[in-house]
Amino acid sequence: MVDRPKVGIGVIVIHNNKILLGKRKNAHSEGCWSYPGGHLEFGESWEECSRREVREEVGIEIKSLRFGTVTNDIFENEQKHYITICMLSDFDSGEVTLLEPDKCEEWKWFEWDKLPLPLFLPTINQLKAGFNPLKSS
């Protein structure tokens, strides 16, 4: 039986011309920097998933949710395949908090042209495609 790709949602949270990234821990691509996000649940809209994941992981509210881009991400080493829907949002309220310390080391704000390394594969694929969330918003 061939495994089918899973659907992931990544949420680019924009605040003061910076984006929020977390350093992954205890999951595939450990040590890579990625947006808040996770798996799209059955019956859930992209917007619902985005809000839920950002609340669960970071404890903040977002607004102006909109589609950003989509990537086809094949993680060779982990033998995983994801279709990653990247949503754009603006920071609304709350304080960035590390709510899942077993899954993430820290959250930080970065300028798009000064992203930390290593990056999570969906972000690498976005960069290769020339995607810039600050020009898309």
Phi, psi and omega per residue, in radians:
M1 nan 2.317 3.141
V2 -1.599 2.301 3.091
D3 -1.290 2.442 3.098
R4 -1.638 2.727 3.099
P5 -1.092 2.607 3.032
K6 -1.670 2.834 3.122
V7 -1.878 2.123 3.083
G8 -1.960 2.660 3.062
I9 -2.088 2.235 3.007
G10 -2.003 2.379 -3.062
V11 -2.035 1.969 3.061
I12 -1.469 1.966 3.109
V13 -1.712 2.129 -3.088
I14 -1.866 2.303 3.108
H15 -2.646 2.158 -3.120
N16 0.925 0.727 3.102
N17 1.132 0.386 3.076
K18 -2.171 2.812 3.111
I19 -2.089 2.674 -3.085
L20 -1.643 2.239 3.088
L21 -2.292 2.560 3.065
G22 -2.097 2.613 3.122
K23 -1.598 2.006 -3.039
R24 -1.140 2.569 -3.102
K25 -2.568 2.452 3.070
N26 0.985 0.605 3.095
A27 -2.610 3.025 3.105
H28 -1.041 2.578 -3.083
S29 1.105 0.665 3.097
E30 -0.956 2.424 3.134
G31 1.563 -0.176 3.122
C32 -1.518 2.634 3.102
W33 -1.569 2.305 -3.114
S34 -2.545 2.886 3.072
Y35 -1.283 2.813 2.935
P36 -1.073 2.616 3.129
G37 2.809 -3.031 -3.132
G38 3.071 -2.715 -3.091
H39 -1.455 2.437 3.004
L40 -1.289 2.183 -3.131
E41 -1.524 2.748 3.141
F42 -1.004 2.286 3.086
G43 1.378 0.032 -3.073
E44 -1.634 2.442 3.043
S45 -1.385 2.847 3.113
W46 -1.064 -0.682 -3.124
E47 -1.178 -0.749 3.110
E48 -1.071 -0.795 3.124
C49 -1.062 -0.753 -3.130
S50 -1.053 -0.862 -3.135
R51 -1.092 -0.779 -3.122
R52 -1.070 -0.860 -3.090
E53 -1.126 -0.718 3.139
V54 -1.136 -0.732 3.092
R55 -1.089 -0.826 -3.085
E56 -1.126 -0.686 -3.029
E57 -1.581 -0.613 -2.957
V58 -2.118 -0.382 3.099
G59 1.334 0.386 3.127
I60 -2.050 2.864 3.057
E61 -1.802 2.534 3.137
I62 -2.114 2.828 3.125
K63 -2.477 3.027 3.102
S64 0.932 0.806 3.130
L65 -1.177 2.353 -3.141
R66 -2.709 2.758 3.134
F67 -1.189 2.396 3.079
G68 -1.835 -1.161 -3.113
T69 -2.887 3.081 3.065
V70 -2.377 2.511 3.122
T71 -2.248 2.689 3.071
N72 -1.847 1.844 -2.942
D73 -2.008 1.980 3.125
I74 -1.903 1.958 3.131
F75 -1.582 1.627 -3.037
E76 -0.997 -0.888 -3.062
N77 -1.077 -0.656 -3.094
E78 -1.612 -0.080 -3.103
Q79 0.952 0.824 3.108
K80 -2.166 2.598 -3.141
H81 -2.348 2.171 -3.131
Y82 -2.216 2.519 2.822
I83 -1.721 2.065 -3.072
T84 -1.896 2.055 3.077
I85 -1.606 2.121 -3.123
C86 -1.812 2.084 3.130
M87 -1.797 2.547 3.064
L88 -1.786 2.526 3.090
S89 -2.655 2.848 3.038
D90 -1.917 2.500 3.049
F91 -1.052 2.372 3.114
D92 -1.952 -1.052 -3.100
S93 -2.782 2.930 3.117
G94 1.806 3.122 3.124
E95 -2.086 2.273 3.127
V96 -1.045 2.129 -3.080
T97 -2.321 2.477 3.087
L98 -1.442 1.647 -3.052
L99 -1.610 -0.283 3.114
E100 -2.224 1.238 -3.072
P101 -1.124 -0.258 3.063
D102 -1.381 -0.282 -3.105
K103 -1.976 -0.262 -3.054
C104 -2.563 2.381 3.128
E105 -1.370 -0.733 -3.072
E106 -2.900 2.826 3.043
W107 -2.087 2.389 3.109
K108 -2.524 2.704 3.069
W109 -1.631 2.380 -3.119
F110 -2.337 2.606 2.967
E111 -1.351 2.529 -3.075
W112 -1.054 -0.600 -3.127
D113 -1.553 0.155 3.102
K114 -2.372 0.843 -3.112
L115 -1.281 2.549 3.131
P116 -1.341 2.811 3.073
L117 -2.088 2.648 -0.085
P118 -1.376 2.665 3.121
L119 -1.722 2.650 3.053
F120 -1.160 2.513 -3.035
L121 -0.897 -0.756 3.119
P122 -1.006 -0.667 3.124
T123 -1.201 -0.705 3.067
I124 -1.010 -0.800 -3.134
N125 -1.154 -0.589 3.069
Q126 -1.138 -0.756 3.125
L127 -1.094 -0.743 3.122
K128 -1.057 -0.585 -3.121
A129 -1.474 -0.054 3.121
G130 1.440 0.245 -3.141
F131 -1.229 2.370 3.061
N132 -2.380 1.915 -3.061
P133 -1.139 -0.414 -3.122
L134 -1.359 -0.343 3.084
K135 -1.666 -0.223 -3.125
S136 -1.592 -0.244 -3.000
S137 -1.562 nan nan
